[in-house]
Amino acid sequence: MTQAIHDTVAKYISLTRYPFPGQQDWPEGYVAKCNAETPVRAIEGPEGTYYPDIIIVSPSDEVREIGEVEMTVDPARVPWLKACSLATDDNTPTKVRHFFVYVPAGLEAEAQALLEDNGISYAGVRGFTVDGDSIRVVPFVTRGDQYDHQITEPGTA
């Protein structure tokens, strides 16, 4: 998959899952920022500044949640995935960090294993499919708030 597809998926997820349509418990003033195409909000990573794909901030610009779209499962990404996780809060019912990883459908188990084998706290792993202009997101595992275990039906960004 290309960088353009990656960016389209990241934008779609930021618009449809942060918050979900009709979500009543989304904290007031929280904003989802998408760093696809144009970086707008960074965190500090192991080698300096890093722009996660989707970053949710509070009204005071504190990082609350991060969503990372990975096109492959690559062990070289572990330091960055760990940095993303550590930058988020653990305000979930199970006290895992508000970190979500999105991978192409079929790579979910491999992504989960990468996170768990490296001690990276996460709230969810999701698979996505792209069919032309249509994108669908399906939860694979949810370790945080079960409200987050929702399918995002096909749509376009």
C-alpha positions as CSV (number, residue, x, y, z in Angstrom):
1,M,0.0,0.0,0.0
2,T,1.2,3.5,-0.8
3,Q,1.8,6.5,1.4
4,A,-1.3,8.1,-0.1
5,I,-3.4,5.2,1.0
6,H,-1.8,5.4,4.5
7,D,-2.7,9.1,4.7
8,T,-6.2,8.5,3.5
9,V,-6.8,5.8,6.1
10,A,-5.3,7.9,8.9
11,K,-7.6,10.9,8.0
12,Y,-10.6,8.6,7.7
13,I,-9.9,7.1,11.2
14,S,-9.3,10.5,12.7
15,L,-12.7,11.7,11.4
16,T,-14.8,8.6,12.2
17,R,-13.4,7.2,15.4
18,Y,-12.2,10.2,17.4
19,P,-15.0,10.6,18.5
20,F,-17.4,8.0,17.1
21,P,-20.5,9.4,15.6
22,G,-23.0,10.2,18.4
23,Q,-20.5,9.4,21.1
24,Q,-21.8,11.1,24.3
25,D,-18.9,10.6,26.6
26,W,-16.2,12.2,24.4
27,P,-14.5,14.7,26.8
28,E,-15.4,18.3,26.1
29,G,-12.6,20.1,24.3
30,Y,-10.7,17.0,23.1
31,V,-9.5,17.4,19.5
32,A,-8.3,14.8,17.1
33,K,-5.3,16.0,15.1
34,C,-4.2,14.1,12.0
35,N,-0.6,14.3,11.1
36,A,-1.1,12.7,7.6
37,E,0.2,14.9,4.9
38,T,0.7,18.0,7.1
39,P,2.3,17.4,10.5
40,V,0.5,19.5,13.2
41,R,1.3,17.9,16.7
42,A,4.3,16.0,17.7
43,I,5.6,13.9,20.7
44,E,9.2,13.3,21.7
45,G,10.5,9.9,20.6
46,P,13.7,7.9,21.1
47,E,15.4,9.8,18.3
48,G,13.7,13.2,18.6
49,T,10.5,14.6,17.4
50,Y,7.9,12.2,16.0
51,Y,4.4,12.9,14.5
52,P,2.0,10.1,15.3
53,D,-0.7,9.6,12.6
54,I,-3.6,10.6,15.0
55,I,-3.1,12.4,18.2
56,I,-5.9,13.4,20.6
57,V,-5.3,16.4,22.8
58,S,-7.1,18.0,25.7
59,P,-8.1,21.7,25.7
60,S,-4.7,22.4,27.4
61,D,-2.9,20.5,24.5
62,E,-2.0,17.5,26.7
63,V,-1.8,14.2,24.7
64,R,-4.6,11.9,25.8
65,E,-4.8,9.3,23.0
66,I,-2.8,8.2,19.9
67,G,-3.7,6.2,16.9
68,E,-1.0,4.8,14.7
69,V,-1.6,3.4,11.2
70,E,1.0,0.9,10.3
71,M,1.1,-0.6,6.8
72,T,3.3,-3.5,7.9
73,V,4.3,-5.1,11.2
74,D,8.0,-4.1,11.6
75,P,10.0,-4.8,14.7
76,A,12.1,-1.7,13.8
77,R,9.0,0.4,14.7
78,V,9.0,-0.8,18.3
79,P,10.8,2.2,19.8
80,W,8.3,4.6,18.1
81,L,5.3,2.5,19.1
82,K,6.5,2.4,22.7
83,A,7.0,6.2,22.6
84,C,3.5,6.7,21.3
85,S,2.1,4.4,24.0
86,L,4.0,6.2,26.8
87,A,2.8,9.6,25.6
88,T,-0.8,8.7,26.2
89,D,-2.9,8.6,29.3
90,D,-4.1,5.4,31.1
91,N,-7.5,6.7,31.8
92,T,-9.2,3.5,30.7
93,P,-11.3,1.0,32.8
94,T,-8.4,-1.5,32.7
95,K,-5.6,1.1,33.1
96,V,-4.0,0.3,29.7
97,R,-2.8,3.3,27.8
98,H,-5.0,5.0,25.2
99,F,-3.0,3.8,22.3
100,F,-4.5,2.2,19.2
101,V,-2.8,0.5,16.4
102,Y,-4.4,0.1,12.9
103,V,-3.0,-2.4,10.4
104,P,-4.2,-3.9,7.1
105,A,-6.7,-6.7,7.8
106,G,-4.9,-10.0,8.3
107,L,-2.0,-8.4,10.2
108,E,-3.9,-7.9,13.5
109,A,-2.5,-10.9,15.4
110,E,1.0,-10.2,14.3
111,A,0.6,-6.5,15.5
112,Q,-0.8,-7.6,18.8
113,A,2.1,-10.0,19.3
114,L,4.6,-7.3,18.5
115,L,3.0,-5.0,21.1
116,E,2.7,-7.6,23.8
117,D,6.2,-9.2,23.2
118,N,7.7,-5.7,23.7
119,G,5.7,-4.7,26.8
120,I,3.8,-1.9,25.0
121,S,0.6,-1.0,26.7
122,Y,-2.3,-0.5,24.2
123,A,-6.1,-0.1,24.2
124,G,-6.7,-1.7,20.9
125,V,-5.6,-3.3,17.7
126,R,-7.8,-2.8,14.6
127,G,-7.7,-4.1,11.1
128,F,-8.7,-2.0,8.1
129,T,-9.6,-2.7,4.5
130,V,-9.5,-0.4,1.6
131,D,-11.6,-1.1,-1.5
132,G,-11.3,1.7,-4.0
133,D,-12.4,4.8,-2.1
134,S,-14.1,2.8,0.7
135,I,-12.5,2.2,4.0
136,R,-13.7,-0.1,6.8
137,V,-12.2,-0.5,10.3
138,V,-12.8,-3.6,12.4
139,P,-11.7,-4.1,16.0
140,F,-9.5,-7.1,16.6
141,V,-8.8,-6.8,20.3
142,T,-9.9,-4.1,22.8
143,R,-8.1,-3.9,26.1
144,G,-9.4,-0.5,27.2
145,D,-12.9,0.7,27.1
146,Q,-15.3,-1.8,25.4
147,Y,-17.2,1.2,23.9
148,D,-14.2,1.4,21.6
149,H,-14.9,-2.0,20.2
150,Q,-16.9,-0.7,17.3
151,I,-16.8,-1.4,13.6
152,T,-16.5,1.6,11.4
153,E,-18.6,0.7,8.3
154,P,-17.3,1.5,4.9
155,G,-17.0,5.1,4.1
156,T,-14.7,7.6,2.5
157,A,-12.5,10.3,4.0
